[in-house]
Amino acid sequence: MNITELKTAVRQLPKNELAEFLAWLDEFQEALADRQWIDGVRVKIDAAVAVSEDTPPIEGETFIAGICDRFPK
């Protein structure tokens, strides 16, 4: 179905069905945005895992000290 066919079909819907369709469309857009966010996070996690495989582990205290050193005292 192309956009023109969709517009035609939507115009022919009774008002109650149009309201349901618009609610569904809102839910679909939210789900799509969530899916895009999830996919983006997956890419970042995969990149972090790849880097961590080539980087020696850091002791927890050393890691925290490195973070604290970045803040002004």
mmJSON file of the N, C-alpha and C atoms, coordinates in Angstrom:
{"data_MODEL":{"atom_site":{
"group_PDB":["ATOM","ATOM","ATOM","ATOM","ATOM","ATOM","ATOM","ATOM","ATOM","ATOM","ATOM","ATOM","ATOM","ATOM","ATOM","ATOM","ATOM","ATOM","ATOM","ATOM","ATOM","ATOM","ATOM","ATOM","ATOM","ATOM","ATOM","ATOM","ATOM","ATOM","ATOM","ATOM","ATOM","ATOM","ATOM","ATOM","ATOM","ATOM","ATOM","ATOM","ATOM","ATOM","ATOM","ATOM","ATOM","ATOM","ATOM","ATOM","ATOM","ATOM","ATOM","ATOM","ATOM","ATOM","ATOM","ATOM","ATOM","ATOM","ATOM","ATOM","ATOM","ATOM","ATOM","ATOM","ATOM","ATOM","ATOM","ATOM","ATOM","ATOM","ATOM","ATOM","ATOM","ATOM","ATOM","ATOM","ATOM","ATOM","ATOM","ATOM","ATOM","ATOM","ATOM","ATOM","ATOM","ATOM","ATOM","ATOM","ATOM","ATOM","ATOM","ATOM","ATOM","ATOM","ATOM","ATOM","ATOM","ATOM","ATOM","ATOM","ATOM","ATOM","ATOM","ATOM","ATOM","ATOM","ATOM","ATOM","ATOM","ATOM","ATOM","ATOM","ATOM","ATOM","ATOM","ATOM","ATOM","ATOM","ATOM","ATOM","ATOM","ATOM","ATOM","ATOM","ATOM","ATOM","ATOM","ATOM","ATOM","ATOM","ATOM","ATOM","ATOM","ATOM","ATOM","ATOM","ATOM","ATOM","ATOM","ATOM","ATOM","ATOM","ATOM","ATOM","ATOM","ATOM","ATOM","ATOM","ATOM","ATOM","ATOM","ATOM","ATOM","ATOM","ATOM","ATOM","ATOM","ATOM","ATOM","ATOM","ATOM","ATOM","ATOM","ATOM","ATOM","ATOM","ATOM","ATOM","ATOM","ATOM","ATOM","ATOM","ATOM","ATOM","ATOM","ATOM","ATOM","ATOM","ATOM","ATOM","ATOM","ATOM","ATOM","ATOM","ATOM","ATOM","ATOM","ATOM","ATOM","ATOM","ATOM","ATOM","ATOM","ATOM","ATOM","ATOM","ATOM","ATOM","ATOM","ATOM","ATOM","ATOM","ATOM","ATOM","ATOM","ATOM","ATOM","ATOM","ATOM","ATOM","ATOM","ATOM","ATOM","ATOM","ATOM","ATOM","ATOM","ATOM","ATOM"],
"id":[1,2,3,4,5,6,7,8,9,10,11,12,13,14,15,16,17,18,19,20,21,22,23,24,25,26,27,28,29,30,31,32,33,34,35,36,37,38,39,40,41,42,43,44,45,46,47,48,49,50,51,52,53,54,55,56,57,58,59,60,61,62,63,64,65,66,67,68,69,70,71,72,73,74,75,76,77,78,79,80,81,82,83,84,85,86,87,88,89,90,91,92,93,94,95,96,97,98,99,100,101,102,103,104,105,106,107,108,109,110,111,112,113,114,115,116,117,118,119,120,121,122,123,124,125,126,127,128,129,130,131,132,133,134,135,136,137,138,139,140,141,142,143,144,145,146,147,148,149,150,151,152,153,154,155,156,157,158,159,160,161,162,163,164,165,166,167,168,169,170,171,172,173,174,175,176,177,178,179,180,181,182,183,184,185,186,187,188,189,190,191,192,193,194,195,196,197,198,199,200,201,202,203,204,205,206,207,208,209,210,211,212,213,214,215,216,217,218,219],
"type_symbol":["N","C","C","N","C","C","N","C","C","N","C","C","N","C","C","N","C","C","N","C","C","N","C","C","N","C","C","N","C","C","N","C","C","N","C","C","N","C","C","N","C","C","N","C","C","N","C","C","N","C","C","N","C","C","N","C","C","N","C","C","N","C","C","N","C","C","N","C","C","N","C","C","N","C","C","N","C","C","N","C","C","N","C","C","N","C","C","N","C","C","N","C","C","N","C","C","N","C","C","N","C","C","N","C","C","N","C","C","N","C","C","N","C","C","N","C","C","N","C","C","N","C","C","N","C","C","N","C","C","N","C","C","N","C","C","N","C","C","N","C","C","N","C","C","N","C","C","N","C","C","N","C","C","N","C","C","N","C","C","N","C","C","N","C","C","N","C","C","N","C","C","N","C","C","N","C","C","N","C","C","N","C","C","N","C","C","N","C","C","N","C","C","N","C","C","N","C","C","N","C","C","N","C","C","N","C","C","N","C","C","N","C","C","N","C","C","N","C","C"],
"label_atom_id":["N","CA","C","N","CA","C","N","CA","C","N","CA","C","N","CA","C","N","CA","C","N","CA","C","N","CA","C","N","CA","C","N","CA","C","N","CA","C","N","CA","C","N","CA","C","N","CA","C","N","CA","C","N","CA","C","N","CA","C","N","CA","C","N","CA","C","N","CA","C","N","CA","C","N","CA","C","N","CA","C","N","CA","C","N","CA","C","N","CA","C","N","CA","C","N","CA","C","N","CA","C","N","CA","C","N","CA","C","N","CA","C","N","CA","C","N","CA","C","N","CA","C","N","CA","C","N","CA","C","N","CA","C","N","CA","C","N","CA","C","N","CA","C","N","CA","C","N","CA","C","N","CA","C","N","CA","C","N","CA","C","N","CA","C","N","CA","C","N","CA","C","N","CA","C","N","CA","C","N","CA","C","N","CA","C","N","CA","C","N","CA","C","N","CA","C","N","CA","C","N","CA","C","N","CA","C","N","CA","C","N","CA","C","N","CA","C","N","CA","C","N","CA","C","N","CA","C","N","CA","C","N","CA","C","N","CA","C","N","CA","C","N","CA","C","N","CA","C","N","CA","C","N","CA","C"],
"label_alt_id":[null,null,null,null,null,null,null,null,null,null,null,null,null,null,null,null,null,null,null,null,null,null,null,null,null,null,null,null,null,null,null,null,null,null,null,null,null,null,null,null,null,null,null,null,null,null,null,null,null,null,null,null,null,null,null,null,null,null,null,null,null,null,null,null,null,null,null,null,null,null,null,null,null,null,null,null,null,null,null,null,null,null,null,null,null,null,null,null,null,null,null,null,null,null,null,null,null,null,null,null,null,null,null,null,null,null,null,null,null,null,null,null,null,null,null,null,null,null,null,null,null,null,null,null,null,null,null,null,null,null,null,null,null,null,null,null,null,null,null,null,null,null,null,null,null,null,null,null,null,null,null,null,null,null,null,null,null,null,null,null,null,null,null,null,null,null,null,null,null,null,null,null,null,null,null,null,null,null,null,null,null,null,null,null,null,null,null,null,null,null,null,null,null,null,null,null,null,null,null,null,null,null,null,null,null,null,null,null,null,null,null,null,null,null,null,null,null,null,null],
"label_comp_id":["MET","MET","MET","ASN","ASN","ASN","ILE","ILE","ILE","THR","THR","THR","GLU","GLU","GLU","LEU","LEU","LEU","LYS","LYS","LYS","THR","THR","THR","ALA","ALA","ALA","VAL","VAL","VAL","ARG","ARG","ARG","GLN","GLN","GLN","LEU","LEU","LEU","PRO","PRO","PRO","LYS","LYS","LYS","ASN","ASN","ASN","GLU","GLU","GLU","LEU","LEU","LEU","ALA","ALA","ALA","GLU","GLU","GLU","PHE","PHE","PHE","LEU","LEU","LEU","ALA","ALA","ALA","TRP","TRP","TRP","LEU","LEU","LEU","ASP","ASP","ASP","GLU","GLU","GLU","PHE","PHE","PHE","GLN","GLN","GLN","GLU","GLU","GLU","ALA","ALA","ALA","LEU","LEU","LEU","ALA","ALA","ALA","ASP","ASP","ASP","ARG","ARG","ARG","GLN","GLN","GLN","TRP","TRP","TRP","ILE","ILE","ILE","ASP","ASP","ASP","GLY","GLY","GLY","VAL","VAL","VAL","ARG","ARG","ARG","VAL","VAL","VAL","LYS","LYS","LYS","ILE","ILE","ILE","ASP","ASP","ASP","ALA","ALA","ALA","ALA","ALA","ALA","VAL","VAL","VAL","ALA","ALA","ALA","VAL","VAL","VAL","SER","SER","SER","GLU","GLU","GLU","ASP","ASP","ASP","THR","THR","THR","PRO","PRO","PRO","PRO","PRO","PRO","ILE","ILE","ILE","GLU","GLU","GLU","GLY","GLY","GLY","GLU","GLU","GLU","THR","THR","THR","PHE","PHE","PHE","ILE","ILE","ILE","ALA","ALA","ALA","GLY","GLY","GLY","ILE","ILE","ILE","CYS","CYS","CYS","ASP","ASP","ASP","ARG","ARG","ARG","PHE","PHE","PHE","PRO","PRO","PRO","LYS","LYS","LYS"],
"label_asym_id":["A","A","A","A","A","A","A","A","A","A","A","A","A","A","A","A","A","A","A","A","A","A","A","A","A","A","A","A","A","A","A","A","A","A","A","A","A","A","A","A","A","A","A","A","A","A","A","A","A","A","A","A","A","A","A","A","A","A","A","A","A","A","A","A","A","A","A","A","A","A","A","A","A","A","A","A","A","A","A","A","A","A","A","A","A","A","A","A","A","A","A","A","A","A","A","A","A","A","A","A","A","A","A","A","A","A","A","A","A","A","A","A","A","A","A","A","A","A","A","A","A","A","A","A","A","A","A","A","A","A","A","A","A","A","A","A","A","A","A","A","A","A","A","A","A","A","A","A","A","A","A","A","A","A","A","A","A","A","A","A","A","A","A","A","A","A","A","A","A","A","A","A","A","A","A","A","A","A","A","A","A","A","A","A","A","A","A","A","A","A","A","A","A","A","A","A","A","A","A","A","A","A","A","A","A","A","A","A","A","A","A","A","A","A","A","A","A","A","A"],
"label_entity_id":["1","1","1","1","1","1","1","1","1","1","1","1","1","1","1","1","1","1","1","1","1","1","1","1","1","1","1","1","1","1","1","1","1","1","1","1","1","1","1","1","1","1","1","1","1","1","1","1","1","1","1","1","1","1","1","1","1","1","1","1","1","1","1","1","1","1","1","1","1","1","1","1","1","1","1","1","1","1","1","1","1","1","1","1","1","1","1","1","1","1","1","1","1","1","1","1","1","1","1","1","1","1","1","1","1","1","1","1","1","1","1","1","1","1","1","1","1","1","1","1","1","1","1","1","1","1","1","1","1","1","1","1","1","1","1","1","1","1","1","1","1","1","1","1","1","1","1","1","1","1","1","1","1","1","1","1","1","1","1","1","1","1","1","1","1","1","1","1","1","1","1","1","1","1","1","1","1","1","1","1","1","1","1","1","1","1","1","1","1","1","1","1","1","1","1","1","1","1","1","1","1","1","1","1","1","1","1","1","1","1","1","1","1","1","1","1","1","1","1"],
"label_seq_id":[1,1,1,2,2,2,3,3,3,4,4,4,5,5,5,6,6,6,7,7,7,8,8,8,9,9,9,10,10,10,11,11,11,12,12,12,13,13,13,14,14,14,15,15,15,16,16,16,17,17,17,18,18,18,19,19,19,20,20,20,21,21,21,22,22,22,23,23,23,24,24,24,25,25,25,26,26,26,27,27,27,28,28,28,29,29,29,30,30,30,31,31,31,32,32,32,33,33,33,34,34,34,35,35,35,36,36,36,37,37,37,38,38,38,39,39,39,40,40,40,41,41,41,42,42,42,43,43,43,44,44,44,45,45,45,46,46,46,47,47,47,48,48,48,49,49,49,50,50,50,51,51,51,52,52,52,53,53,53,54,54,54,55,55,55,56,56,56,57,57,57,58,58,58,59,59,59,60,60,60,61,61,61,62,62,62,63,63,63,64,64,64,65,65,65,66,66,66,67,67,67,68,68,68,69,69,69,70,70,70,71,71,71,72,72,72,73,73,73],
"pdbx_PDB_ins_code":[null,null,null,null,null,null,null,null,null,null,null,null,null,null,null,null,null,null,null,null,null,null,null,null,null,null,null,null,null,null,null,null,null,null,null,null,null,null,null,null,null,null,null,null,null,null,null,null,null,null,null,null,null,null,null,null,null,null,null,null,null,null,null,null,null,null,null,null,null,null,null,null,null,null,null,null,null,null,null,null,null,null,null,null,null,null,null,null,null,null,null,null,null,null,null,null,null,null,null,null,null,null,null,null,null,null,null,null,null,null,null,null,null,null,null,null,null,null,null,null,null,null,null,null,null,null,null,null,null,null,null,null,null,null,null,null,null,null,null,null,null,null,null,null,null,null,null,null,null,null,null,null,null,null,null,null,null,null,null,null,null,null,null,null,null,null,null,null,null,null,null,null,null,null,null,null,null,null,null,null,null,null,null,null,null,null,null,null,null,null,null,null,null,null,null,null,null,null,null,null,null,null,null,null,null,null,null,null,null,null,null,null,null,null,null,null,null,null,null],
"Cartn_x":[0.854,0.0,0.897,0.654,1.429,0.706,1.322,0.782,-0.549,-0.722,-1.983,-3.114,-2.858,-3.874,-4.207,-3.19,-3.416,-4.282,-3.973,-4.77,-6.219,-6.425,-7.783,-8.511,-7.844,-8.463,-8.795,-7.901,-8.135,-9.318,-9.43,-10.55,-11.902,-11.895,-13.147,-13.535,-12.678,-12.968,-14.035,-14.935,-15.844,-15.024,-15.585,-14.831,-14.268,-15.031,-14.524,-13.352,-13.416,-12.313,-11.108,-11.354,-10.265,-9.513,-10.263,-9.626,-8.774,-9.294,-8.536,-7.282,-7.424,-6.286,-5.209,-5.619,-4.65,-3.957,-4.693,-4.079,-3.064,-3.431,-2.512,-1.269,-1.462,-0.34,0.612,0.066,0.903,1.713,1.06,1.75,2.848,2.55,3.53,4.749,4.524,5.637,6.493,5.847,6.589,7.407,6.802,7.515,8.696,8.513,9.597,10.737,10.395,11.422,12.153,11.392,12.019,12.95,12.506,13.313,14.608,14.507,15.696,16.649,16.105,16.941,17.638,16.884,17.454,18.567,18.316,19.344,20.591,20.414,21.542,22.352,21.651,22.338,23.094,22.502,23.18,24.5,24.481,25.707,26.769,26.359,27.324,27.872,27.007,27.461,28.428,28.077,28.97,30.334,30.343,31.608,32.409,31.727,32.421,33.001,32.255,32.746,33.974,33.92,35.056,36.304,36.138,37.279,37.798,36.873,37.3,38.069,37.832,38.553,40.028,40.334,41.713,42.378,41.649,42.157,42.294,43.417,43.555,42.547,42.116,41.137,41.727,40.853,41.262,40.644,41.43,40.927,39.886,38.876,37.779,38.233,39.145,39.616,40.355,41.127,41.846,40.865,39.827,38.799,38.1,37.67,36.979,37.91,39.16,40.12,40.287,40.313,40.426,39.237,38.039,36.842,36.913,37.277,37.346,38.371,39.447,40.49,39.995,38.948,38.418,37.61,37.149,36.332,37.234,36.857,37.636,37.543,38.627,38.651,38.438],
"Cartn_y":[-1.179,0.0,1.239,2.123,3.361,4.439,5.589,6.657,7.184,7.244,7.724,6.769,5.495,4.494,4.552,4.776,4.877,6.093,7.235,8.438,8.219,7.574,7.296,6.398,5.375,4.446,5.147,6.007,6.717,7.662,8.333,9.268,8.548,7.277,6.521,5.882,5.992,5.383,6.175,5.471,6.18,6.855,7.876,8.656,7.792,6.835,6.019,5.154,4.643,3.847,4.729,5.955,6.889,7.19,7.394,7.643,6.44,5.24,4.031,3.937,4.245,4.194,5.184,6.398,7.413,7.015,6.405,5.921,4.827,3.918,2.86,3.452,4.46,5.102,5.743,6.386,6.96,5.873,4.758,3.643,3.087,2.993,2.483,3.392,4.71,5.659,5.565,5.408,5.268,3.989,2.9,1.621,1.705,2.391,2.553,3.367,4.436,5.251,4.422,3.613,2.74,1.751,1.203,0.213,0.852,2.071,2.764,3.056,3.424,3.68,2.389,1.284,-0.012,-0.406,-0.25,-0.595,0.265,1.549,2.447,2.04,1.659,1.22,-0.076,-0.977,-2.236,-1.98,-1.044,-0.708,-0.191,0.67,1.225,0.141,-0.761,-1.852,-2.756,-3.094,-3.938,-3.281,-1.966,-1.246,-1.267,-1.087,-1.115,-2.495,-3.531,-4.899,-5.138,-4.681,-4.866,-4.169,-2.964,-2.228,-2.934,-3.421,-4.058,-5.356,-5.995,-7.22,-6.954,-5.728,-5.367,-4.528,-4.256,-3.403,-4.222,-4.101,-4.854,-4.367,-5.242,-4.829,-3.788,-2.967,-1.927,-2.265,-2.149,-2.362,-1.283,-1.635,-0.718,0.589,0.52,1.743,2.649,2.076,2.858,3.54,2.815,3.362,4.548,4.378,5.458,6.649,6.391,7.484,8.261,7.57,8.248,9.14,8.688,9.503,10.726,10.514,11.62,12.664,12.226,13.166,14.118,13.744,14.595,15.772,15.68,16.745,17.75,19.036,20.047,19.833,20.143,19.94,21.211],
"Cartn_z":[0.0,0.0,0.0,-0.924,-0.955,-0.148,-0.003,0.84,0.318,-0.992,-1.569,-1.233,-1.348,-1.005,0.487,1.305,2.738,3.062,2.461,2.696,2.282,1.171,0.687,1.686,2.148,3.096,4.409,4.886,6.143,6.008,4.898,4.683,4.695,4.355,4.285,5.62,6.624,7.919,8.673,9.364,10.273,11.38,12.031,13.017,14.144,14.644,15.747,15.286,14.073,13.546,13.23,12.81,12.546,13.841,14.92,16.215,16.627,16.435,16.755,15.887,14.604,13.697,14.123,14.471,14.881,16.183,17.107,18.346,18.03,17.141,16.736,16.084,15.244,14.565,15.574,16.61,17.666,18.368,18.687,19.343,18.432,17.141,16.19,16.133,16.097,16.051,17.313,18.472,19.723,19.718,19.253,19.196,18.238,17.126,16.162,16.773,17.477,18.136,19.192,19.955,20.95,20.269,19.159,18.432,17.923,17.414,16.923,18.074,19.246,20.408,20.833,20.879,21.263,20.301,19.009,18.018,18.197,18.5,18.725,19.945,21.01,22.226,21.957,21.2,20.867,20.139,19.206,18.463,19.421,20.353,21.313,22.238,22.674,23.548,22.791,21.56,20.754,20.571,20.339,20.175,21.473,22.597,23.889,24.173,23.843,24.043,23.167,21.921,21.009,21.545,22.063,22.613,23.857,24.69,25.941,25.692,24.574,24.254,23.955,23.527,23.2,24.291,25.365,26.428,27.708,28.39,29.642,30.682,31.577,32.596,33.55,34.109,35.054,36.407,37.443,38.794,39.113,39.858,40.172,40.794,41.768,42.436,41.461,40.574,39.567,38.625,38.241,37.344,38.0,39.252,39.965,40.167,40.509,40.692,39.391,38.261,36.966,36.685,37.076,36.895,37.803,39.062,40.026,39.621,39.006,38.57,37.483,36.8,35.725,36.265,37.499,38.079,38.787,38.711,39.414,40.929,41.612,43.084,43.821],
"occupancy":[1.0,1.0,1.0,1.0,1.0,1.0,1.0,1.0,1.0,1.0,1.0,1.0,1.0,1.0,1.0,1.0,1.0,1.0,1.0,1.0,1.0,1.0,1.0,1.0,1.0,1.0,1.0,1.0,1.0,1.0,1.0,1.0,1.0,1.0,1.0,1.0,1.0,1.0,1.0,1.0,1.0,1.0,1.0,1.0,1.0,1.0,1.0,1.0,1.0,1.0,1.0,1.0,1.0,1.0,1.0,1.0,1.0,1.0,1.0,1.0,1.0,1.0,1.0,1.0,1.0,1.0,1.0,1.0,1.0,1.0,1.0,1.0,1.0,1.0,1.0,1.0,1.0,1.0,1.0,1.0,1.0,1.0,1.0,1.0,1.0,1.0,1.0,1.0,1.0,1.0,1.0,1.0,1.0,1.0,1.0,1.0,1.0,1.0,1.0,1.0,1.0,1.0,1.0,1.0,1.0,1.0,1.0,1.0,1.0,1.0,1.0,1.0,1.0,1.0,1.0,1.0,1.0,1.0,1.0,1.0,1.0,1.0,1.0,1.0,1.0,1.0,1.0,1.0,1.0,1.0,1.0,1.0,1.0,1.0,1.0,1.0,1.0,1.0,1.0,1.0,1.0,1.0,1.0,1.0,1.0,1.0,1.0,1.0,1.0,1.0,1.0,1.0,1.0,1.0,1.0,1.0,1.0,1.0,1.0,1.0,1.0,1.0,1.0,1.0,1.0,1.0,1.0,1.0,1.0,1.0,1.0,1.0,1.0,1.0,1.0,1.0,1.0,1.0,1.0,1.0,1.0,1.0,1.0,1.0,1.0,1.0,1.0,1.0,1.0,1.0,1.0,1.0,1.0,1.0,1.0,1.0,1.0,1.0,1.0,1.0,1.0,1.0,1.0,1.0,1.0,1.0,1.0,1.0,1.0,1.0,1.0,1.0,1.0,1.0,1.0,1.0,1.0,1.0,1.0],
"B_iso_or_equiv":[0.0,0.0,0.0,0.0,0.0,0.0,0.0,0.0,0.0,0.0,0.0,0.0,0.0,0.0,0.0,0.0,0.0,0.0,0.0,0.0,0.0,0.0,0.0,0.0,0.0,0.0,0.0,0.0,0.0,0.0,0.0,0.0,0.0,0.0,0.0,0.0,0.0,0.0,0.0,0.0,0.0,0.0,0.0,0.0,0.0,0.0,0.0,0.0,0.0,0.0,0.0,0.0,0.0,0.0,0.0,0.0,0.0,0.0,0.0,0.0,0.0,0.0,0.0,0.0,0.0,0.0,0.0,0.0,0.0,0.0,0.0,0.0,0.0,0.0,0.0,0.0,0.0,0.0,0.0,0.0,0.0,0.0,0.0,0.0,0.0,0.0,0.0,0.0,0.0,0.0,0.0,0.0,0.0,0.0,0.0,0.0,0.0,0.0,0.0,0.0,0.0,0.0,0.0,0.0,0.0,0.0,0.0,0.0,0.0,0.0,0.0,0.0,0.0,0.0,0.0,0.0,0.0,0.0,0.0,0.0,0.0,0.0,0.0,0.0,0.0,0.0,0.0,0.0,0.0,0.0,0.0,0.0,0.0,0.0,0.0,0.0,0.0,0.0,0.0,0.0,0.0,0.0,0.0,0.0,0.0,0.0,0.0,0.0,0.0,0.0,0.0,0.0,0.0,0.0,0.0,0.0,0.0,0.0,0.0,0.0,0.0,0.0,0.0,0.0,0.0,0.0,0.0,0.0,0.0,0.0,0.0,0.0,0.0,0.0,0.0,0.0,0.0,0.0,0.0,0.0,0.0,0.0,0.0,0.0,0.0,0.0,0.0,0.0,0.0,0.0,0.0,0.0,0.0,0.0,0.0,0.0,0.0,0.0,0.0,0.0,0.0,0.0,0.0,0.0,0.0,0.0,0.0,0.0,0.0,0.0,0.0,0.0,0.0,0.0,0.0,0.0,0.0,0.0,0.0],
"pdbx_formal_charge":[null,null,null,null,null,null,null,null,null,null,null,null,null,null,null,null,null,null,null,null,null,null,null,null,null,null,null,null,null,null,null,null,null,null,null,null,null,null,null,null,null,null,null,null,null,null,null,null,null,null,null,null,null,null,null,null,null,null,null,null,null,null,null,null,null,null,null,null,null,null,null,null,null,null,null,null,null,null,null,null,null,null,null,null,null,null,null,null,null,null,null,null,null,null,null,null,null,null,null,null,null,null,null,null,null,null,null,null,null,null,null,null,null,null,null,null,null,null,null,null,null,null,null,null,null,null,null,null,null,null,null,null,null,null,null,null,null,null,null,null,null,null,null,null,null,null,null,null,null,null,null,null,null,null,null,null,null,null,null,null,null,null,null,null,null,null,null,null,null,null,null,null,null,null,null,null,null,null,null,null,null,null,null,null,null,null,null,null,null,null,null,null,null,null,null,null,null,null,null,null,null,null,null,null,null,null,null,null,null,null,null,null,null,null,null,null,null,null,null],
"auth_seq_id":[1,1,1,2,2,2,3,3,3,4,4,4,5,5,5,6,6,6,7,7,7,8,8,8,9,9,9,10,10,10,11,11,11,12,12,12,13,13,13,14,14,14,15,15,15,16,16,16,17,17,17,18,18,18,19,19,19,20,20,20,21,21,21,22,22,22,23,23,23,24,24,24,25,25,25,26,26,26,27,27,27,28,28,28,29,29,29,30,30,30,31,31,31,32,32,32,33,33,33,34,34,34,35,35,35,36,36,36,37,37,37,38,38,38,39,39,39,40,40,40,41,41,41,42,42,42,43,43,43,44,44,44,45,45,45,46,46,46,47,47,47,48,48,48,49,49,49,50,50,50,51,51,51,52,52,52,53,53,53,54,54,54,55,55,55,56,56,56,57,57,57,58,58,58,59,59,59,60,60,60,61,61,61,62,62,62,63,63,63,64,64,64,65,65,65,66,66,66,67,67,67,68,68,68,69,69,69,70,70,70,71,71,71,72,72,72,73,73,73],
"auth_comp_id":["MET","MET","MET","ASN","ASN","ASN","ILE","ILE","ILE","THR","THR","THR","GLU","GLU","GLU","LEU","LEU","LEU","LYS","LYS","LYS","THR","THR","THR","ALA","ALA","ALA","VAL","VAL","VAL","ARG","ARG","ARG","GLN","GLN","GLN","LEU","LEU","LEU","PRO","PRO","PRO","LYS","LYS","LYS","ASN","ASN","ASN","GLU","GLU","GLU","LEU","LEU","LEU","ALA","ALA","ALA","GLU","GLU","GLU","PHE","PHE","PHE","LEU","LEU","LEU","ALA","ALA","ALA","TRP","TRP","TRP","LEU","LEU","LEU","ASP","ASP","ASP","GLU","GLU","GLU","PHE","PHE","PHE","GLN","GLN","GLN","GLU","GLU","GLU","ALA","ALA","ALA","LEU","LEU","LEU","ALA","ALA","ALA","ASP","ASP","ASP","ARG","ARG","ARG","GLN","GLN","GLN","TRP","TRP","TRP","ILE","ILE","ILE","ASP","ASP","ASP","GLY","GLY","GLY","VAL","VAL","VAL","ARG","ARG","ARG","VAL","VAL","VAL","LYS","LYS","LYS","ILE","ILE","ILE","ASP","ASP","ASP","ALA","ALA","ALA","ALA","ALA","ALA","VAL","VAL","VAL","ALA","ALA","ALA","VAL","VAL","VAL","SER","SER","SER","GLU","GLU","GLU","ASP","ASP","ASP","THR","THR","THR","PRO","PRO","PRO","PRO","PRO","PRO","ILE","ILE","ILE","GLU","GLU","GLU","GLY","GLY","GLY","GLU","GLU","GLU","THR","THR","THR","PHE","PHE","PHE","ILE","ILE","ILE","ALA","ALA","ALA","GLY","GLY","GLY","ILE","ILE","ILE","CYS","CYS","CYS","ASP","ASP","ASP","ARG","ARG","ARG","PHE","PHE","PHE","PRO","PRO","PRO","LYS","LYS","LYS"],
"auth_asym_id":["A","A","A","A","A","A","A","A","A","A","A","A","A","A","A","A","A","A","A","A","A","A","A","A","A","A","A","A","A","A","A","A","A","A","A","A","A","A","A","A","A","A","A","A","A","A","A","A","A","A","A","A","A","A","A","A","A","A","A","A","A","A","A","A","A","A","A","A","A","A","A","A","A","A","A","A","A","A","A","A","A","A","A","A","A","A","A","A","A","A","A","A","A","A","A","A","A","A","A","A","A","A","A","A","A","A","A","A","A","A","A","A","A","A","A","A","A","A","A","A","A","A","A","A","A","A","A","A","A","A","A","A","A","A","A","A","A","A","A","A","A","A","A","A","A","A","A","A","A","A","A","A","A","A","A","A","A","A","A","A","A","A","A","A","A","A","A","A","A","A","A","A","A","A","A","A","A","A","A","A","A","A","A","A","A","A","A","A","A","A","A","A","A","A","A","A","A","A","A","A","A","A","A","A","A","A","A","A","A","A","A","A","A","A","A","A","A","A","A"],
"auth_atom_id":["N","CA","C","N","CA","C","N","CA","C","N","CA","C","N","CA","C","N","CA","C","N","CA","C","N","CA","C","N","CA","C","N","CA","C","N","CA","C","N","CA","C","N","CA","C","N","CA","C","N","CA","C","N","CA","C","N","CA","C","N","CA","C","N","CA","C","N","CA","C","N","CA","C","N","CA","C","N","CA","C","N","CA","C","N","CA","C","N","CA","C","N","CA","C","N","CA","C","N","CA","C","N","CA","C","N","CA","C","N","CA","C","N","CA","C","N","CA","C","N","CA","C","N","CA","C","N","CA","C","N","CA","C","N","CA","C","N","CA","C","N","CA","C","N","CA","C","N","CA","C","N","CA","C","N","CA","C","N","CA","C","N","CA","C","N","CA","C","N","CA","C","N","CA","C","N","CA","C","N","CA","C","N","CA","C","N","CA","C","N","CA","C","N","CA","C","N","CA","C","N","CA","C","N","CA","C","N","CA","C","N","CA","C","N","CA","C","N","CA","C","N","CA","C","N","CA","C","N","CA","C","N","CA","C","N","CA","C","N","CA","C","N","CA","C","N","CA","C","N","CA","C","N","CA","C"],
"pdbx_PDB_model_num":[1,1,1,1,1,1,1,1,1,1,1,1,1,1,1,1,1,1,1,1,1,1,1,1,1,1,1,1,1,1,1,1,1,1,1,1,1,1,1,1,1,1,1,1,1,1,1,1,1,1,1,1,1,1,1,1,1,1,1,1,1,1,1,1,1,1,1,1,1,1,1,1,1,1,1,1,1,1,1,1,1,1,1,1,1,1,1,1,1,1,1,1,1,1,1,1,1,1,1,1,1,1,1,1,1,1,1,1,1,1,1,1,1,1,1,1,1,1,1,1,1,1,1,1,1,1,1,1,1,1,1,1,1,1,1,1,1,1,1,1,1,1,1,1,1,1,1,1,1,1,1,1,1,1,1,1,1,1,1,1,1,1,1,1,1,1,1,1,1,1,1,1,1,1,1,1,1,1,1,1,1,1,1,1,1,1,1,1,1,1,1,1,1,1,1,1,1,1,1,1,1,1,1,1,1,1,1,1,1,1,1,1,1,1,1,1,1,1,1]
}}}
